[in-house]
Amino acid sequence: MYREEHATFAAALPAAAPDSRTDRPLIGFNLAGLLLVALGALGPLALLFSHVGRDYGEGWNAYWTMVAMHGGQGLYPVGNPWVANNYPPLSYYVVGFFTPLVGDPIFAARLVALGAVLACAALVAAIIRQLGAGRGWALGGALLLLAFAELPFGTMFALDNPQWLAEAQTLAALWLLTRTAPRLPHFALAALLIVTSLVTKHNLLALPPAVALWLWRRDRRAALAWCLGGAMLGGLAIGLVHHLFGLAVFVEVMGFARTVDPQNWIQGALLLILLAPLGGAAWWALGGARPDPRWRLLVTYAALALINGTLQHEGAGVAVNSHFEAMAVLVVLAMAALGTRRPMAGPVPGWPLALIALPVLVCAAFEVGDATVPLSLETYRDAPRERQEWARLIGDVRAAPGPVLCERLAACFWAGRPFALDFFAYGQKLRTGEDPRPLMAQIMARRPALLVLDRPPGSPLRQTRLPAPFMAAIRANYHVVRRLDDGITEWAPDRAPPRHG
């Protein structure tokens, strides 16, 4: 019944009429988008196969990938206060599958992330086309998503992180759900993809309730079937994960204590401002109710994704990835709504396209988001020098005559050093009640032969990974022996007797 009714509404929707005046601003939009995407990708792609750690999480993910590749024993080390693993397991095995082909888990993960974001762009284009917009609008949506992924949200573009891999699975589910007349197999496969996305990265929470609310308004039996089927699939996934890893996986992933970071409130508010033009353009283009029920799904999903991402972003250590879900569905909503605007309403003027391009253009030129075009070009230009600097850093870590603690964990990973301290996770444990004395005693006694520290926080509101007393103890007992241009510093112990507070 739902399928026939849905098809009737979809058939009533008039096809978008071609209009040369409509195409002109779209052609300029797509050409500008193609140029921005190409320039924004230069820097990350220049370091794709380089031993240059671009982010704290790259080495962190690589260590856990290697654990997964060697049987998975200890993937969730509940009894170890020094390290933690609060990510679901699936991404480690995906990256581990490709690692032998590439020879390095960080390189393999970067390739997986790059392939995933390209898949997201293709899925965005496919959904826009499926909703009735033309090829130009679909291409524009794909380019817009890539531009957002590289510039305002560029911290994870072609980076060792599972977020885009999970997002690709979620968008594949959305593509199935926005077919003209989805059938039971489409809903079942969509539910399976949502479950696997949550076993890849557990923060994509908006689509399941959005589908439930959407169905509830049209067919309550279908909504109940969706909830029951999703619960069964989720239960099977939980049972399988428990069978493989025991209760430790739930203690580590679901029980990870996280403090609130005031700087994230500011960043989260800024991201909402950057996403607002997409919502504004979609609202203008929709122009009231449309008979096709798929638009209600997209609007509901966008609203829940914005709420979910904003709430998540309050936590320490949460980056712009909490808003990937909202950004992707808003790109779909805006470009599809513009591309299917009623012919009787006249051609789409240039200002809505200029409006939704404005956040990307501002972030391309100014340091508002995570990356800029000048920074990408600078990274591309300086890539050989960065490789040399990191080669010296890795050599120092490898040759250190004793334990090494790396805040930028890729340095220790590539040097063959063990994962001795998770600076972020241990810092969160210290802030939520862990005994600080064991680590403080090591620092005061200068037991680590070398420390590799990340750049200081960019704002006085942002937490350092370790609490301030530890940073003060490091400065009192260690000195800088090497500085890298990206802000990484090496610290060696002072030769004078240790200072005891």
C-alpha positions in Angstrom: 0.0 0.0 0.0 2.8 2.4 0.9 4.6 1.7 -2.3 1.5 2.4 -4.5 0.7 5.6 -2.7 4.3 6.8 -2.8 4.4 6.1 -6.6 1.2 8.0 -7.1 2.5 11.1 -5.4 5.8 10.9 -7.2 4.1 10.5 -10.6 2.2 13.7 -9.9 5.4 15.7 -9.6 6.1 17.5 -12.9 9.5 17.1 -14.5 11.9 20.0 -14.2 11.7 22.0 -17.4 15.0 22.9 -19.0 15.7 26.6 -19.2 18.9 28.1 -20.6 18.6 31.0 -18.2 18.5 28.5 -15.4 21.6 26.8 -16.7 23.8 29.8 -16.8 24.4 30.4 -13.1 24.6 26.6 -12.6 27.4 26.3 -15.1 29.4 29.0 -13.4 28.6 27.4 -10.0 29.9 24.0 -11.2 33.0 25.4 -12.9 33.9 27.4 -9.7 33.2 24.2 -7.7 35.5 22.1 -9.8 38.3 24.7 -9.5 37.9 24.9 -5.7 37.8 21.1 -5.3 40.9 20.7 -7.3 42.9 23.4 -5.4 41.6 22.2 -2.0 42.7 18.6 -2.7 46.3 19.4 -3.7 47.7 19.6 -0.2 46.1 16.5 1.3 46.9 14.4 -1.9 50.5 15.6 -1.8 50.9 13.9 1.6 48.7 10.8 0.8 51.7 8.4 0.8 54.0 10.4 3.0 55.3 9.6 6.5 53.9 12.9 7.7 51.4 12.7 10.5 48.5 15.0 9.7 46.4 14.4 12.7 46.4 13.0 16.2 44.1 10.1 15.2 46.2 8.8 12.4 48.7 7.0 14.5 46.0 6.1 17.0 43.9 4.4 14.4 47.0 2.7 12.9 47.9 1.0 16.3 44.4 -0.4 16.7 44.3 -1.5 13.0 47.5 -3.5 13.7 45.9 -5.1 16.8 42.9 -6.1 14.7 45.1 -7.5 11.9 46.8 -9.7 14.5 43.7 -11.4 15.8 42.0 -8.5 17.7 43.1 -9.7 21.1 43.3 -6.6 23.3 41.5 -4.3 20.8 39.5 -3.0 23.8 41.9 -2.8 26.7 39.5 -2.1 29.6 42.2 -2.7 32.3 44.8 -0.4 30.8 44.5 3.2 32.2 47.1 4.6 29.8 45.3 3.9 26.5 41.7 3.6 25.3 39.8 2.6 22.2 36.4 4.2 21.9 35.7 3.4 18.3 33.6 0.5 17.0 35.6 -2.3 15.3 34.6 -2.5 11.7 36.8 0.2 10.2 40.0 -1.5 11.6 39.2 -4.6 9.6 38.3 -2.7 6.4 41.6 -0.8 6.6 43.4 -4.0 7.7 42.1 -5.7 4.5 43.8 -3.1 2.3 47.0 -2.6 4.4 48.9 -5.6 2.8 48.2 -4.1 -0.6 49.7 -0.7 0.4 52.2 -1.7 3.0 51.2 0.8 5.7 47.9 1.1 7.6 48.0 4.9 7.7 48.4 5.0 3.9 45.7 2.4 3.5 43.3 4.3 5.8 43.9 7.5 3.9 43.0 5.8 0.6 39.9 4.3 2.2 38.8 7.7 3.5 39.5 9.3 0.1 37.5 6.6 -1.7 34.7 7.0 0.9 34.3 10.8 0.4 34.3 10.3 -3.4 31.6 7.6 -2.9 29.6 10.1 -0.7 29.8 12.7 -3.5 28.6 10.1 -6.1 25.8 9.1 -3.8 24.7 12.7 -3.2 24.6 13.1 -7.0 22.6 9.9 -7.4 20.0 11.0 -4.7 19.6 14.4 -6.3 19.0 12.8 -9.7 16.6 10.3 -8.1 14.6 13.2 -6.7 14.1 14.6 -10.2 16.8 17.2 -10.7 19.0 17.3 -13.8 22.6 16.2 -14.3 24.0 19.7 -13.8 22.3 19.9 -10.3 23.6 16.4 -9.4 27.1 17.4 -10.4 26.8 20.6 -8.5 25.7 18.7 -5.4 28.7 16.3 -5.7 31.1 19.2 -6.1 29.6 21.1 -3.2 29.9 18.2 -0.9 33.6 17.8 -1.9 34.2 21.5 -1.4 32.7 21.4 2.1 34.7 18.2 2.9 37.9 19.9 1.9 37.5 23.4 3.2 35.1 24.1 6.1 35.2 20.4 7.1 38.6 19.6 5.8 40.2 18.2 8.9 39.4 14.6 7.8 39.8 14.7 4.0 42.0 11.8 2.8 42.9 11.3 6.5 43.1 8.1 8.5 39.7 8.3 10.1 36.6 6.2 9.7 34.0 9.0 9.6 33.6 9.3 5.8 33.5 5.5 5.5 30.5 5.4 7.9 28.9 8.4 6.1 29.1 6.6 2.8 27.1 3.7 4.2 24.5 6.1 5.6 24.2 7.9 2.3 23.8 4.6 0.5 20.9 3.8 2.9 19.4 7.2 2.1 19.7 6.5 -1.6 17.7 3.3 -1.2 15.1 5.1 0.9 14.6 7.9 -1.6 13.8 5.7 -4.6 10.6 6.5 -6.4 8.8 3.5 -4.9 11.0 1.7 -2.3 10.1 -1.9 -1.5 10.7 -4.1 1.4 14.1 -5.2 0.2 15.2 -1.6 -0.1 14.1 -0.8 3.5 15.9 -4.0 4.7 19.1 -3.2 2.9 19.0 0.4 4.1 18.6 -0.8 7.7 21.5 -3.2 7.3 23.7 -0.3 6.0 22.7 1.9 8.9 23.7 -0.8 11.3 27.1 -1.4 9.6 27.7 2.4 9.6 27.2 2.4 13.4 29.6 -0.4 13.7 32.0 1.7 11.7 31.5 5.0 13.6 28.8 5.2 16.3 27.8 8.9 16.0 25.6 8.7 12.9 22.3 8.5 14.8 19.9 10.7 12.9 18.6 8.6 10.0 16.9 5.7 11.9 14.6 7.9 13.9 14.0 10.2 10.9 12.8 7.2 8.9 10.6 6.0 11.8 9.0 9.5 12.1 8.6 9.8 8.3 6.8 6.4 8.1 4.7 7.0 11.2 2.9 9.9 9.5 2.1 7.7 6.4 1.9 4.1 7.5 2.2 3.1 11.2 2.5 -0.6 10.4 5.5 0.2 8.2 7.0 2.4 10.9 6.6 -0.4 13.5 8.1 -2.9 11.0 11.0 -0.5 10.5 11.6 -0.2 14.2 11.3 -3.9 14.9 13.5 -4.9 11.9 16.1 -2.3 12.9 16.1 -3.5 16.5 16.6 -7.1 15.3 19.5 -6.2 13.0 21.0 -4.1 15.8 20.6 -6.9 18.2 22.4 -9.3 15.9 25.2 -6.8 15.4 25.5 -6.3 19.2 25.5 -10.1 19.7 28.2 -10.6 17.1 30.4 -7.8 18.5 30.0 -9.2 22.0 30.9 -12.7 20.8 34.1 -11.3 19.2 35.2 -8.8 21.9 33.2 -9.5 25.0 31.8 -6.8 27.3 35.0 -4.8 26.9 33.9 -3.3 23.6 30.8 -1.8 25.2 32.7 -0.5 28.3 35.3 1.2 26.1 33.0 2.6 23.3 29.8 3.4 25.3 31.4 4.1 28.7 34.1 6.5 27.5 34.0 9.5 29.9 34.3 12.8 28.0 34.4 16.3 29.4 32.8 19.4 27.8 35.1 21.7 25.8 33.8 25.4 25.7 35.8 26.0 22.5 33.6 23.4 20.8 30.5 25.5 21.5 32.0 28.3 19.5 33.1 26.0 16.7 29.7 24.3 16.7 27.9 27.6 16.4 30.2 28.6 13.5 29.4 25.4 11.7 25.7 26.0 12.0 26.2 29.5 10.5 28.1 27.9 7.6 25.3 25.4 7.0 22.5 27.9 7.3 22.6 29.0 3.7 22.0 25.5 2.5 18.9 25.3 4.6 17.8 28.8 3.6 18.1 28.0 -0.1 16.3 24.7 0.3 13.4 26.4 2.2 13.1 29.0 -0.6 13.2 26.5 -3.4 10.7 24.1 -1.8 8.2 26.9 -1.6 5.7 25.1 0.7 4.5 21.5 0.7 5.3 19.2 -2.2 3.2 16.0 -2.9 6.2 13.7 -3.0 6.7 12.3 0.5 10.5 11.9 0.1 10.9 15.6 0.8 9.5 15.1 4.3 12.1 12.4 4.9 14.9 14.8 3.9 13.6 17.7 6.0 13.1 15.4 9.0 16.5 13.9 8.6 18.2 17.3 8.2 16.6 18.6 11.4 17.6 15.6 13.5 21.1 15.5 12.0 21.6 19.2 13.0 20.4 18.5 16.5 22.5 15.3 16.8 25.7 17.0 15.5 25.3 20.1 17.7 24.8 18.1 20.9 27.8 15.8 20.1 30.0 18.8 19.3 29.9 19.9 22.9 32.3 17.1 24.0 36.0 17.4 24.2 37.9 15.9 21.3 34.9 16.0 19.0 35.7 17.7 15.7 33.7 18.9 12.7 32.9 15.3 11.8 29.9 15.5 14.1 28.2 17.7 11.4 29.1 15.6 8.4 25.7 14.0 8.4 23.8 17.3 8.5 26.1 18.8 5.9 25.5 15.9 3.4 21.8 15.8 3.7 21.5 19.7 3.5 23.6 19.6 0.3 21.1 17.0 -1.1 18.1 19.0 0.0 19.3 22.3 -1.3 20.5 21.2 -4.7 17.6 18.8 -5.3 15.0 21.4 -4.3 16.6 24.1 -6.5 16.8 21.6 -9.4 13.2 20.6 -9.2 11.6 24.0 -8.5 8.3 24.3 -10.3 8.6 25.6 -13.9 5.7 28.0 -13.3 7.7 29.7 -10.6 10.3 30.8 -13.1 13.9 30.0 -13.6 16.2 29.7 -10.6 18.0 33.0 -10.2 21.7 33.1 -9.4 21.4 34.4 -5.8 20.5 31.0 -4.2 23.5 29.4 -5.8 25.7 32.3 -4.7 24.2 32.0 -1.2 25.1 28.3 -0.7 28.5 28.8 -2.3 29.3 31.7 0.1 30.4 29.6 3.1 32.8 27.6 0.9 34.2 30.7 -0.8 34.8 32.5 2.6 36.5 29.4 4.0 38.6 28.9 0.9 40.1 32.4 1.4 40.1 32.9 5.2 40.9 30.6 8.1 37.3 30.2 9.2 37.0 26.4 8.8 39.7 23.7 8.9 41.5 24.5 5.6 41.9 27.2 3.0 43.1 27.1 -0.6 46.3 29.0 0.3 47.0 26.5 3.0 46.4 23.6 0.5 48.8 25.2 -2.0 51.3 25.8 0.8 51.1 22.2 1.9 51.6 21.1 -1.7 54.7 23.3 -2.0 56.2 22.4 1.3 55.5 18.6 1.1 59.2 17.7 0.4 60.4 19.7 3.3 57.7 18.2 5.6 58.8 14.7 4.6 62.4 15.5 5.5 61.4 17.0 8.9 59.3 14.0 9.7 62.0 11.6 8.6 64.4 13.3 11.1 61.7 13.2 13.8 61.0 9.5 13.3 64.7 8.8 13.4 65.0 10.6 16.7 62.1 8.6 18.1 63.6 5.4 16.9 67.0 6.2 18.3 65.9 7.5 21.7 67.7 5.5 24.6 64.5 4.8 26.5 60.7 5.1 26.5 59.1 7.6 24.2 55.8 9.3 24.7 54.2 10.6 21.4 51.3 13.0 21.5 51.4 12.9 17.7 51.2 9.1 17.7 52.2 8.5 14.0 55.8 9.4 14.9 56.0 6.5 17.4 54.1 4.2 15.1 56.4 4.7 12.2 59.5 4.5 14.5 58.3 1.1 15.7 57.7 2.3 19.3 54.9 0.8 21.4 51.7 2.7 22.1 52.6 3.8 25.6 50.2 6.7 26.3 47.0 7.9 24.7 47.4 11.6 25.6 43.7 12.5 24.8 42.0 9.5 26.5 44.3 9.6 29.5 43.7 13.3 29.8 40.0 12.7 29.8 40.4 10.0 32.5 42.5 12.4 34.6 39.8 15.1 34.3 37.1 12.5 35.4 38.8 11.0 38.4 41.9 9.0 37.3 44.9 9.1 39.7 47.4 11.6 38.2 50.4 10.4 40.3 51.7 7.6 38.2 52.3 9.7 35.1 53.4 12.8 37.1 56.0 10.7 38.8 57.4 9.5 35.5 57.6 13.1 34.2 59.2 14.4 37.4 61.7 11.6 37.4 62.4 12.2 33.6 61.9 8.5 32.8 60.7 9.1 29.2 63.8 9.6 27.0 61.9 11.7 24.5 58.5 13.4 24.3 56.9 14.3 21.0 54.2 17.0 21.7 51.6 18.4 19.4 51.0 22.1 18.7 49.5 24.1 21.6 45.7 24.8 21.5 44.7 27.7 19.3 42.4 29.2 21.9 42.6 29.8 25.6 39.2 28.1 25.9 40.4 24.8 24.3 41.7 22.1 26.6 45.2 20.7 26.2 45.1 16.9 25.9 46.8 16.5 29.2 45.7 18.8 32.1 47.8 22.0 32.6 49.8 20.7 35.6 51.3 18.0 33.4 52.3 20.5 30.7 53.9 22.7 33.4 55.8 19.6 34.8 57.1 18.9 31.2 58.3 22.4 30.8 60.1 22.3 34.2 61.9 19.0 33.5 62.4 18.9 29.7 63.6 21.2 27.0 62.9 21.5 23.3 65.5 19.9 21.0 63.6 20.1 17.7 60.7 22.2 16.3 58.9 21.3 13.2 57.1 23.9 11.1 53.7 22.3 11.7 54.1 22.9 15.4 55.3 19.5 16.5 58.1 19.7 19.1 60.6 17.2 20.5 61.4 17.4 24.2 64.5 15.8 25.9 65.1 15.5 29.6 67.1 18.2 31.3 70.5 17.1 32.6 70.2 18.8 35.9 68.8 16.8 38.8 65.0 16.4 38.6 62.9 19.1 40.1 60.3 17.8 42.6 57.6 20.4 42.6 
